[in-house]
Amino acid sequence: MTEWTTESEYVLAFSAAHWTGAAPQPGAPTIAVEVDGTFESTPGEECGVFGVYAPGQDAAHIISFGLFALQHRGQESAGIAASDGQTITVFKDMGLVSQVFNETTLAALPGHLGIGHTRYSTSGSTVWENAQPAYRQVEHTGIALGHNGNLTNTVELATRIGDDASTTDSMLMLDAVAGAIHDGRSDGRQLERALTKVLPLLDGAFSLVVMDQGHLVGVRDPHGYRPLCLGSLPEGGWVLASETAALDLVGAAFVREIEAGEMVVIDAGGVRSQHPFADVDPRLCIFEFVYFARPDSNLYGQNVHGARQRMGRRLATEAPIEADVVVPVPESGIPAAQGFSAESNIPYADGLVKNRYVGRTFIEPTQMLRDRGIRLKLNPIPENLDGKRIVLVDDSIVRGTTTRQLVKMVREAGAVEVHLRISSPPYRWPCYYGMDTSDSSRLLAAQLSVDEIREFLDADSLAYLSLDGLEQAAGGENLGFCNACLSGSYPTPVGEQGDKFVLEKR
Ligand code: SF4
């Protein structure tokens, strides 16, 4: 059963039926259920954005493939807005890209221009109405927006524009743009002029794809916390994507990264670049290199997998240890373990197997399954661990619950020593720019010293990569990184709790 409206927030009744058996309602309950604590100890991912301007081609199909490549950045919802030059149609739903889109739904999204989004909620609840692209209609102009990042001045912005209804920073941003769209001119550039007015009012992290009926716009905030790149399609046209790996998947050639503080407008005239922000200070999130980005993506011209291997090499020189095998925590620890092994000449071995198909589930686990804990996601290979001194390598420790279970599991599989090596510094400060660890009381390293953490995790030794080592591995600090969660040094002012929590409590 499908009910469509175009050029307005649509309602797709069958989609909501997956979860509630009824049409989506404001304030509907959070639908994602974690199997266990396994996922609590990894940084929450953010969102993926994708945009296409491809005359004569089917944008929605291209976008759907781009979203598959960006699935790792958000698994809670997916959506596409497409335009045929006259009408914008939006389709979004809770779930994975493969659950949301099929030939039928894509066929209902005609047009050569569009944007797509995969969401992990770092602002606003995990409900259907907060899925993106978000859409507003202002007279004859439709505007759709997809956002990766978090604003840090949402309350101030809401007060300024008199918005007391938006439940996410992304919707607030869209409302601000919609409010600025009237300028008395009808030359087709209303959207870019509205953005030029609104963008300087925003603080925090925002990589955006925005569209009206005839234009695709890409924006990166003046610090460029979240990535965004431009590609060209072989049959003509342009692509915007959070990561270069998404360009590969749709056969687009990498053109360049959108610069921090840059806005690109893509239409029949080609690509126009504008710089609407007064001050630009590139601070790409260093955690994109550590964890968020796909290993086959490039950031700042560096391949992410190669950077992660260099982190492991540097870790081996900073924190050497005598051991028999280097074992990664799959999959996040694999490249760093490879680098550690190569640098230390300690053999690399797979000691843990990941069940790739667990992910987020909507099945409430029984107590028996909860008791199995981490084995739902990772299981040991005792033959590679028994009687051995293990260097266990992972990319980060956030809350430590998973790591503690892992150490226990590796010991139970016969390891005689477990030496933990972490390829990033201790994560001590909350992130307000798009990662979901926002409360320092939930960060292990904010509560305990390194030795206390080692004791809590029951490891024989524990060492983290230095911040300098991390930045060198990612290409050098001169490139410009945000490392606030590792250093406490925030590039922009943030409130004690950040604005993102306040928005929903108004
Ligand atoms: S605080 Fe940490 S996770 Fe957040 S943007 Fe900065 S480096 Fe990335």
Boltz pocket constraint, residues with backbone or C-beta under 6 A from the ligand:
constraints:
  - pocket:
      binder: B
      contacts: [[A, 225], [A, 283], [A, 284], [A, 285], [A, 286], [A, 287], [A, 288], [A, 429], [A, 430], [A, 431], [A, 432], [A, 433], [A, 434], [A, 435], [A, 482], [A, 483], [A, 484], [A, 485], [A, 486]]
      max_distance: 6.0
